[in-house]
Amino acid sequence: MRGGGGGRRGEAPTFQPSRSSFNFSLACDMKGRDSSHASRCSEKCITMNSLLGLHVMGRLGSSFRGCVLNSGAGAVEGSQRDRMCDAMRDKLAALLHSSARAQAHTDNTDKLHNSAIAPVLLFSNEGSAREGGLVWRGCAADCDAEDGATGALADGNTNAGDKLEGSDAAPDDPVHLKRRVGLFSGVALIVGTMIGSGIFVSPSGLLERTGSVGISFIIWMACGLLSLLGALAYAELGTMNTSSGAEYAYFMDAFGGPPAFLFSWVSTLVLKPSQMAIICLSFAKYAVEPFVAECEPPDTLVKLVAVISIVMILAVNCYSVNLATNVQNIFTAAKLVAIAIIVCGGAYKLILGNTRHLQEPNFASSTATLGNIATAFYTGLWAYDGWNNLNYVTEEIKNPSRNLPLSIIIGIPLVTLCYALVNVSYLAVMSVSEMADSEAVAVTFGNRLLGPVAWLMPLAVTISTFGSANGTLFVAGRLCFAASREGHLLDILSYVHVRRFTPAPGLIFHSLIAVAMVLYGTIDSLIDFFSFTAWIFYGGAMLALIVMRRTKPHAPRPYKVPIIIPYIVLLVSAYLVVAPIVDKPQWEYLYAGAFILAGLLVYMPFVKWGYSLPFMDKITVFLQMVLEVVPTTTTFEY
């Protein structure tokens, strides 16, 4: 679904080599220069590159790739190279110095007042033989003419890079996502996104649907085991394909474009935004509750606080990958402290002899039908959801073959243990009927146990949900980035900020949809809709793994699970999808199915046939200027 960033299919400048891609880039000569020159030159280089991308895109049928500071050996003969460079230089100069552009970008042209396009050609042989083997790097630029810069290649611009997000990248890196997520951050992302509002709210709903303490405990543990098995299967998929996007990337490998598009269609417009909306509504409810004693928080106030929280989380994730992961690490530690408070409080009560609610677990129930058991799993699995989130950011994981499975093996059992201890602690303080009737089990627990510091529990829940929402948006932006990069969503959604290397357009897009869901949705309806739809695709990922075991038996698999695991998860997911429809049909299930089928109507004209709306180029250029974003190159670092 292309929208700008390349013009209509088939368009190309007359001087374009056969089937090559065009990347326009500038370079700075740092030899013998001090740090102040490096900083000024780097700033001009980035600004100039941004403008080249904005104004050349579409008109020349090109795709801007950022500030590339390297070149390989010349790939064409000198005379042809000179002609190409002269033609490109003339076109760029005309664009950069046109009166219309100068009027629209006065501030940027002031920065570039002495810049000139120098006839230095940058080539590299990065393409495959099938694609012609040539990647055009454009003409180098004299980015500081008054200081005598020659437009040659940068030889080590380290000082300038220190001021930029992503300064850990090599100076010849193209703009792409950087590997900054280590083992600790990976575990924190899993734990932080899994432990959200669910464990503080879901126990009451699960008890209500099962009608039995014993059955509810079995479901809690089964949900943890199912999440672990699913995540282990995802670890094999994630180490086979280390590109971001999780299910989207795996569906592309196993089934091709249409199923992958349907996943990106549903996930981008429904799953991830609804997940974000649910978490932020829970955050808002607990955040305002201490200030409205003796009554329910006003719905308008709750929604307003939820929207504010989305905007705050969006700002953090757009500003810096490092800041987003640091926030995730801090809030994960804080929510584990909250879990520890509940567990210690429950242990204290058990030591005092409050064990009557745990001594005789009741397995008899009049409400435990097949449909209710499935929806009880929905409630429990909502508390565990997030077990697959690390697969969405595999392009940003350091040493993914090691850290992806290890993070899963550490993170999910840790969450399962926490949930088991928390449920035991709840029953040490509250009766079964109190738990079932409570809308906020953790708050009731705090009121019964903590006395004057009972406000700690609403605070703990807000911390937990905020951290979970941060992790959810972090991975949602990467899904949008991956799908857009393959042409299944608007091109602008795959662009990355030129200095911060964050997928800002995708993050903003998800946040806007989440805000709409906050304003018009409720927590219960969103949870049922989310869970039903999500498990269709979780099962699809298991099927993809089974298929690729047959179709790609020799593909590198640094981590491999027993084949029985994806079969088990596939069967359970099929039960979770079919049982609620058979036992208790709801409109939400019909909406989900209709929305998936509607994706096919979008896929055919906009993806398969490549139709592009005529005004999308202008919108893409405008958003690039506003957001300071550019397309990326796919770079794999090991």
Sequence and secondary structure as in RCSB ss.txt:
>XXXX:A:sequence
MRGGGGGRRGEAPTFQPSRSSFNFSLACDMKGRDSSHASRCSEKCITMNSLLGLHVMGRLGSSFRGCVLNSGAGA
VEGSQRDRMCDAMRDKLAALLHSSARAQAHTDNTDKLHNSAIAPVLLFSNEGSAREGGLVWRGCAADCDAEDGAT
GALADGNTNAGDKLEGSDAAPDDPVHLKRRVGLFSGVALIVGTMIGSGIFVSPSGLLERTGSVGISFIIWMACGL
LSLLGALAYAELGTMNTSSGAEYAYFMDAFGGPPAFLFSWVSTLVLKPSQMAIICLSFAKYAVEPFVAECEPPDT
LVKLVAVISIVMILAVNCYSVNLATNVQNIFTAAKLVAIAIIVCGGAYKLILGNTRHLQEPNFASSTATLGNIAT
AFYTGLWAYDGWNNLNYVTEEIKNPSRNLPLSIIIGIPLVTLCYALVNVSYLAVMSVSEMADSEAVAVTFGNRLL
GPVAWLMPLAVTISTFGSANGTLFVAGRLCFAASREGHLLDILSYVHVRRFTPAPGLIFHSLIAVAMVLYGTIDS
LIDFFSFTAWIFYGGAMLALIVMRRTKPHAPRPYKVPIIIPYIVLLVSAYLVVAPIVDKPQWEYLYAGAFILAGL
LVYMPFVKWGYSLPFMDKITVFLQMVLEVVPTTTTFEY
>XXXX:A:secstr
   SSS STT   TT  TT EE        TT  HHHHHHHHHHHHHHHHHHHHHHTTTSS           S  
S HHHHHHHHHHHHHHHHHHHT HHHHHHTHHHHHHTTT EEEEEEEEE  S GGGTS EEEEEEEETTGGGT  
S   S  HHHHTTSTTTTS TT  S     B HHHHHHHHHHHHSSSHHHHHHHHHHHHH  HHHHHHHHHHHHH
HHHHHHHHHHHHHHH  SS THHHHHHHHH HHHHHHHHHHIIIIIHHHHHHHHHHHHHHHHHGGGSTTS   HH
HHHHHHHHHHHHHHHHHHH HHHHHHHHHHHHHHHHHHHHHHHHHHHHHHHTT  HHHHS     SS  HHHHHH
HHHHHHHHHTTTTGGGGGGGGBSSHHHHHHHHHHHHHHHHHHHHHHHHHHHHHHS HHHHHH SSHHHHHHHHHT
GGGTTHHHHHHHHHHHHHHHHHHHHHHHHHHHHHHTTSS GGGG EETTT   HHHHHHHHHHHHHHHHH  HHH
HHHHHHHHHHHHHHHHHHHHHHHHHH TTS  SS   THHHHHHHHHHHHHHHHHHHHS  HHHHHHHHHHHHHH
HHHIIIIIS    TTHHHHHHHHHHHHTEE        
